[in-house]
Amino acid sequence: MTEENSNVAEGTRHDRGNSDTTGETQEETGSRWESIGTVLKVLVSVASFGYLLWKFPVERAFRSMFEISAPYLVVLVPVVLLPIFLTSRSLQLLYEEHESVRFLPIFKVDTVDFVVNSFLPTRLGSLATTPLILNKYTGIELRRAFVIKGVQLQMIAAINGLVALTGLFVLLRYLGRNIALVLLASASVYLALPVFAFLLGWIDLPRVITDRAPKLLASVGEMQHDLFSSNKLKSVALLFVSFVVLSGVRFGIVGASQGLELSPLRYLLIPTLIYSVTVLPVSIGGIGVTEVTGTTVLVALGVSPSVATSVIILDRVFAAYLPLALLYVYANYVVHSDVSV
C-alpha cells in the first residue's frame, strides 16, 4: 500500500471514529434531557401538592375519606369499576372490525396499558404502548394494532376535548384568566389529535413528507376509513358513557357525600373539564396539577375551599388512584403469569 493510500485509510478510520463518538454523545445528550424532563415533571407534581397544602385545607379532605358513609361507598364501587370494562369493550369492538377476539385478552391489554400510562406524562403515550401490548397478548400485527388504538384514541380525545370545551364555555364567566387559559389549552390539545389525524388522512401532503414516513401516514389514513361503521358507533357510545356520564355520576355521588350542591349539567361537565389537564405533559400523569386545577375551579364557582378540596381529592382517589392500585395488582399478575390468553 502506498503512503498516500495509507494516509487516506487512516483518515477514513479517524472520521468514522469521530462519527461514532458524536453518535454516542448525541444519545447521551438525549438521555440526559429525558432525565431532566422527568425530574422537572416530578418537581411540578410535588410543587402542586405543596401549593395545595399551603392554599387549601387538605387535612379535612383526608379526614373525610374515612368519614364517608357506607351507602355512598356501595353506590360508588360499581360506578368506579364499570368504566374499566366499558373501555375494554370499546377496544374489543374496534378490534373485531378486523378479526374476532375474546374479551379477556382485551381486558388484560387495557389493564396493563392503564397502569403503564398512569406513569407517563400524557395520555397520548398510549398510542405508543398499546400496540405493543396488543401484539403481545393477541398476536395481532403491530401496524393493525396501531390503527385500532389510534381510532380509539381519536374517539377519546374528541369526546374529552368537546366536553371540556363545552364545560369551559358554560363556566367561563366564573373562572380567572389563567385557569381558563390552562383549560383551553388542555381542550385544544385533545381536539388537535383527531383534527390532525383527519387532515393527515385526507389532504395531499408534500412529497418530502410522504417519502419520510409512508407507513405511518398510511396507518393514519386507514384510521379514517368507515368512520360511521356499526362497531365504531357502539364504541364511541361506550366511551362517552365511560368518560362523561359515569364520571359525572361519580363526581355527583362524591359531591353529595360532602354536601356539595351543583346542577346536573355542572356535575356532568366539570370532571371532564378539570381532568383534561392530564393531557398536558407538565407532570407525571397529571398528579398534583389536576388536584390544584379542580379545587381552583370549584372555589371559583363559590364552593367553600374545605368542601372543594375534599370533593376533588376524594374524587381523584376513586377516579384514578384506587383503580390504579387495584389494576396494578391485576396487571402485575398478568405480566408475570405464564397462563396463555
C-alpha positions as a printed NumPy array, in Angstrom:
array([[  0.   ,   0.   ,   0.   ],
       [  1.381,   3.408,  -0.904],
       [  1.964,   6.058,   1.689],
       [ -0.817,   8.179,   0.175],
       [ -3.369,   5.338,   0.369],
       [ -2.275,   4.6  ,   3.914],
       [ -2.93 ,   8.182,   4.934],
       [ -6.36 ,   8.125,   3.269],
       [ -7.331,   4.899,   5.076],
       [ -6.132,   6.279,   8.372],
       [ -8.11 ,   9.473,   7.799],
       [-11.238,   7.464,   6.999],
       [-10.921,   5.428,  10.206],
       [-10.399,   8.641,  12.129],
       [-13.562,  10.175,  10.63 ],
       [-15.583,   7.053,  11.463],
       [-14.281,   7.15 ,  14.999],
       [-15.332,  10.77 ,  15.321],
       [-18.739,   9.891,  13.862],
       [-19.241,   7.067,  16.381],
       [-18.169,   9.335,  19.216],
       [-20.575,  12.03 ,  18.017],
       [-23.408,   9.468,  17.849],
       [-22.729,   8.283,  21.371],
       [-22.585,  11.883,  22.567],
       [-25.937,  12.656,  20.935],
       [-27.525,   9.583,  22.555],
       [-26.113,  10.537,  25.931],
       [-27.357,  14.105,  25.479],
       [-30.841,  12.884,  24.542],
       [-30.943,  10.569,  27.555],
       [-29.769,  13.376,  29.808],
       [-32.521,  15.707,  28.582],
       [-35.135,  12.973,  29.088],
       [-33.937,  12.518,  32.663],
       [-34.051,  16.26 ,  33.26 ],
       [-37.586,  16.384,  31.829],
       [-38.739,  13.575,  34.118],
       [-37.215,  15.266,  37.164],
       [-38.923,  18.548,  36.251],
       [-42.303,  16.808,  35.919],
       [-41.874,  15.178,  39.313],
       [-40.982,  18.577,  40.771],
       [-44.116,  20.088,  39.204],
       [-46.268,  17.388,  40.833],
       [-44.563,  17.89 ,  44.211],
       [-44.845,  21.677,  43.928],
       [-48.532,  21.381,  43.019],
       [-49.247,  19.299,  46.111],
       [-47.212,  21.761,  48.164],
       [-49.346,  24.605,  46.826],
       [-52.482,  22.612,  47.599],
       [-51.329,  22.052,  51.195],
       [-50.458,  25.727,  51.584],
       [-53.561,  27.184,  49.938],
       [-56.36 ,  24.782,  50.872],
       [-57.413,  22.778,  53.971],
       [-56.203,  19.414,  52.714],
       [-56.265,  17.794,  56.163],
       [-60.079,  17.96 ,  56.149],
       [-60.113,  16.173,  52.809],
       [-58.088,  13.276,  54.163],
       [-60.327,  13.035,  57.237],
       [-63.403,  12.949,  55.026],
       [-62.038,   9.852,  53.26 ],
       [-62.652,   7.878,  56.449],
       [-65.963,   9.576,  57.25 ],
       [-67.837,   8.885,  54.003],
       [-70.939,   6.842,  54.798],
       [-71.456,   3.245,  53.658],
       [-74.393,   3.9  ,  51.268],
       [-72.233,   6.247,  49.198],
       [-69.446,   3.669,  49.06 ],
       [-71.845,   0.921,  47.97 ],
       [-73.053,   3.053,  45.056],
       [-69.561,   4.273,  44.165],
       [-67.982,   0.846,  43.702],
       [-69.87 ,  -0.171,  40.516],
       [-69.692,   3.39 ,  39.162],
       [-65.9  ,   3.321,  39.539],
       [-65.397,  -0.183,  38.121],
       [-67.846,  -0.098,  35.199],
       [-65.835,   2.39 ,  33.053],
       [-62.88 ,  -0.011,  33.065],
       [-64.995,  -2.737,  31.459],
       [-66.716,  -0.328,  29.053],
       [-63.388,   0.997,  27.785],
       [-62.151,  -2.561,  27.228],
       [-65.37 ,  -3.468,  25.424],
       [-64.899,  -0.382,  23.244],
       [-61.433,  -1.601,  22.255],
       [-62.806,  -5.092,  21.596],
       [-65.433,  -3.703,  19.196],
       [-62.749,  -1.877,  17.224],
       [-60.566,  -4.992,  17.189],
       [-63.444,  -7.101,  15.879],
       [-63.651,  -4.963,  12.75 ],
       [-60.525,  -6.903,  11.738],
       [-60.909, -10.269,  13.459],
       [-62.794, -11.851,  16.356],
       [-61.263, -11.8  ,  19.822],
       [-62.352, -12.797,  23.322],
       [-62.938, -10.123,  25.955],
       [-60.352, -11.416,  28.44 ],
       [-57.243, -10.742,  26.303],
       [-58.533,  -7.243,  25.522],
       [-59.244,  -6.6  ,  29.198],
       [-55.706,  -7.691,  30.06 ],
       [-54.317,  -5.356,  27.403],
       [-56.416,  -2.453,  28.662],
       [-55.444,  -3.129,  32.273],
       [-51.704,  -3.263,  31.635],
       [-51.979,  -0.223,  29.374],
       [-53.904,   1.757,  32.017],
       [-51.222,   1.078,  34.618],
       [-48.337,   1.89 ,  32.28 ],
       [-49.894,   5.132,  31.049],
       [-50.716,   6.312,  34.556],
       [-46.981,   6.997,  34.932],
       [-46.48 ,   8.634,  31.545],
       [-46.616,  12.429,  31.25 ],
       [-49.661,  12.403,  28.95 ],
       [-52.496,  10.126,  27.884],
       [-51.217,  10.329,  24.336],
       [-48.49 ,   7.896,  25.359],
       [-50.981,   5.046,  24.951],
       [-50.582,   5.304,  21.175],
       [-47.022,   4.069,  21.62 ],
       [-47.62 ,   1.451,  24.321],
       [-50.975,  -0.145,  23.45 ],
       [-49.982,  -1.592,  20.036],
       [-47.046,  -3.391,  21.661],
       [-49.254,  -4.801,  24.421],
       [-51.974,  -5.791,  21.915],
       [-49.366,  -7.588,  19.843],
       [-48.078,  -9.437,  22.91 ],
       [-51.429, -10.678,  24.214],
       [-53.435, -11.156,  20.999],
       [-50.8  , -11.739,  18.323],
       [-52.2  ,  -9.05 ,  16.024],
       [-49.622,  -7.367,  13.808],
       [-48.224,  -4.096,  15.153],
       [-49.441,  -1.922,  12.287],
       [-53.029,  -3.092,  12.666],
       [-52.81 ,  -2.712,  16.457],
       [-51.574,   0.846,  15.913],
       [-54.603,   1.592,  13.734],
       [-57.049,   0.097,  16.268],
       [-55.655,   2.074,  19.195],
       [-55.361,   5.172,  17.035],
       [-59.078,   5.055,  16.256],
       [-59.983,   4.634,  19.929],
       [-57.606,   7.393,  20.985],
       [-59.15 ,   9.759,  18.443],
       [-62.577,   8.987,  19.895],
       [-61.4  ,   9.555,  23.473],
       [-59.638,  12.778,  22.501],
       [-62.66 ,  14.114,  20.605],
       [-65.04 ,  13.301,  23.478],
       [-62.793,  14.824,  26.127],
       [-61.972,  17.862,  24.009],
       [-65.566,  18.669,  23.042],
       [-66.971,  18.133,  26.541],
       [-64.121,  20.107,  28.142],
       [-64.648,  22.961,  25.685],
       [-68.389,  22.923,  26.403],
       [-67.708,  22.984,  30.137],
       [-65.286,  25.873,  29.725],
       [-67.871,  27.819,  27.719],
       [-70.546,  27.236,  30.377],
       [-68.279,  28.187,  33.313],
       [-66.082,  30.82 ,  31.661],
       [-67.608,  33.831,  33.418],
       [-66.743,  32.347,  36.816],
       [-63.131,  31.462,  36.064],
       [-59.98 ,  33.535,  36.314],
       [-57.989,  34.268,  33.182],
       [-55.037,  31.997,  33.992],
       [-57.057,  28.903,  34.877],
       [-59.287,  29.469,  31.831],
       [-56.233,  29.572,  29.554],
       [-54.88 ,  26.332,  31.044],
       [-58.218,  24.594,  30.499],
       [-58.494,  25.999,  26.974],
       [-55.009,  24.688,  26.18 ],
       [-55.952,  21.245,  27.517],
       [-59.156,  21.056,  25.478],
       [-57.283,  22.284,  22.401],
       [-54.616,  19.58 ,  22.739],
       [-57.331,  16.926,  22.907],
       [-59.157,  18.3  ,  19.87 ],
       [-55.935,  18.738,  17.917],
       [-55.36 ,  14.974,  17.818],
       [-58.467,  13.923,  15.821],
       [-58.303,  17.059,  13.667],
       [-54.635,  16.484,  12.84 ],
       [-55.22 ,  12.79 ,  12.134],
       [-58.18 ,  13.615,   9.879],
       [-56.142,  16.149,   7.923],
       [-53.246,  13.717,   7.521],
       [-55.652,  11.129,   6.175],
       [-57.393,  13.32 ,   3.631],
       [-55.128,  16.112,   2.398],
       [-52.31 ,  15.766,  -0.113],
       [-49.036,  16.294,   1.702],
       [-45.785,  17.39 ,   0.054],
       [-43.709,  14.508,  -1.254],
       [-40.824,  15.428,   1.05 ],
       [-43.102,  14.455,   3.977],
       [-44.781,  11.38 ,   2.481],
       [-41.426,   9.905,   1.456],
       [-40.118,  10.113,   5.021],
       [-42.962,   8.269,   6.78 ],
       [-45.062,   6.364,   4.222],
       [-46.131,   3.546,   6.581],
       [-47.111,   5.927,   9.384],
       [-49.166,   8.115,   7.049],
       [-50.816,   5.046,   5.524],
       [-51.802,   3.854,   9.015],
       [-53.201,   7.268,   9.95 ],
       [-55.161,   7.315,   6.704],
       [-56.553,   3.861,   7.474],
       [-57.846,   5.186,  10.813],
       [-60.262,   7.434,   8.888],
       [-61.872,   4.617,   6.883],
       [-65.538,   3.774,   7.501],
       [-65.908,   6.292,  10.339],
       [-69.59 ,   5.521,  10.898],
       [-69.483,   1.738,  10.98 ],
       [-71.716,  -0.044,  13.489],
       [-68.81 ,  -1.097,  15.707],
       [-67.307,   2.391,  15.732],
       [-70.623,   3.993,  16.702],
       [-71.092,   1.473,  19.515],
       [-67.506,   2.032,  20.623],
       [-67.808,   5.816,  20.796],
       [-71.11 ,   5.492,  22.689],
       [-69.456,   3.271,  25.31 ],
       [-66.57 ,   5.725,  25.637],
       [-68.972,   8.641,  26.11 ],
       [-70.791,   6.773,  28.86 ],
       [-67.476,   5.828,  30.459],
       [-65.644,   9.156,  30.258],
       [-68.542,  11.599,  30.615],
       [-71.748,  10.095,  32.005],
       [-70.266,   7.796,  34.649],
       [-67.63 ,  10.402,  35.55 ],
       [-70.444,  12.859,  36.176],
       [-72.361,  10.309,  38.252],
       [-69.241,   9.515,  40.296],
       [-68.495,  13.201,  40.82 ],
       [-72.101,  13.785,  41.861],
       [-72.028,  10.965,  44.425],
       [-68.735,  12.181,  45.889],
       [-70.012,  15.755,  45.911],
       [-73.268,  14.783,  47.605],
       [-71.333,  12.899,  50.284],
       [-69.532,  16.153,  51.13 ],
       [-72.575,  18.414,  50.963],
       [-71.792,  19.875,  47.536],
       [-74.8  ,  21.116,  45.569],
       [-74.449,  21.67 ,  41.826],
       [-76.791,  21.427,  38.861],
       [-76.834,  18.107,  36.942],
       [-75.227,  19.826,  33.941],
       [-72.275,  21.01 ,  36.034],
       [-71.838,  17.593,  37.589],
       [-71.686,  16.19 ,  34.065],
       [-69.234,  18.733,  32.627],
       [-66.867,  19.59 ,  35.481],
       [-64.995,  16.249,  35.818],
       [-64.061,  16.121,  32.133],
       [-63.139,  19.809,  32.169],
       [-60.864,  19.784,  35.21 ],
       [-59.258,  16.423,  34.44 ],
       [-58.473,  17.47 ,  30.873],
       [-55.193,  18.894,  32.217],
       [-53.857,  15.32 ,  32.405],
       [-53.186,  15.593,  28.666],
       [-50.585,  18.32 ,  29.234],
       [-47.041,  16.891,  29.546],
       [-46.142,  19.016,  32.568],
       [-46.332,  16.423,  35.346],
       [-46.393,  12.664,  35.842],
       [-49.906,  11.575,  34.864],
       [-51.344,  14.952,  35.882],
       [-50.673,  14.185,  39.558],
       [-50.868,  17.319,  41.664],
       [-51.751,  19.624,  38.785],
       [-55.191,  18.032,  38.454],
       [-55.982,  18.444,  42.159],
       [-54.988,  22.113,  42.109],
       [-56.971,  22.782,  38.928],
       [-60.119,  21.06 ,  40.179],
       [-60.053,  22.752,  43.575],
       [-59.47 ,  26.159,  41.974],
       [-62.424,  25.695,  39.607],
       [-64.826,  24.674,  42.389],
       [-63.734,  27.585,  44.598],
       [-64.293,  29.927,  41.64 ],
       [-67.87 ,  28.602,  41.457],
       [-68.46 ,  29.684,  45.059],
       [-67.783,  26.377,  46.797],
       [-66.029,  26.721,  50.149],
       [-62.313,  25.789,  49.995],
       [-62.723,  22.973,  52.537],
       [-65.585,  21.328,  50.627],
       [-63.893,  21.892,  47.26 ],
       [-60.658,  20.269,  48.436],
       [-62.483,  17.306,  49.962],
       [-64.548,  16.691,  46.832],
       [-61.615,  16.887,  44.425],
       [-59.241,  14.732,  46.46 ],
       [-61.927,  12.131,  47.153],
       [-62.958,  12.066,  43.512],
       [-59.349,  11.674,  42.407],
       [-58.952,   8.769,  44.826],
       [-61.973,   6.982,  43.346],
       [-61.364,   8.054,  39.743],
       [-57.625,   7.44 ,  39.472],
       [-55.654,   6.25 ,  42.484],
       [-57.914,   3.44 ,  43.738],
       [-58.455,   1.926,  40.258],
       [-54.721,   2.262,  39.628],
       [-53.892,   0.377,  42.833],
       [-56.394,  -2.408,  42.08 ],
       [-55.441,  -2.728,  38.431],
       [-51.747,  -2.641,  39.281],
       [-52.202,  -5.827,  41.303],
       [-54.037,  -7.487,  38.414],
       [-51.607,  -6.159,  35.781],
       [-48.677,  -7.414,  37.824],
       [-50.271, -10.872,  37.818],
       [-50.866, -10.68 ,  34.05 ],
       [-47.307,  -9.625,  33.287],
       [-45.739, -12.348,  35.433],
       [-48.227, -15.087,  34.582],
       [-47.336, -17.828,  32.122],
       [-51.002, -18.669,  31.505],
       [-51.845, -18.425,  27.814],
       [-54.57 , -15.977,  26.833]])
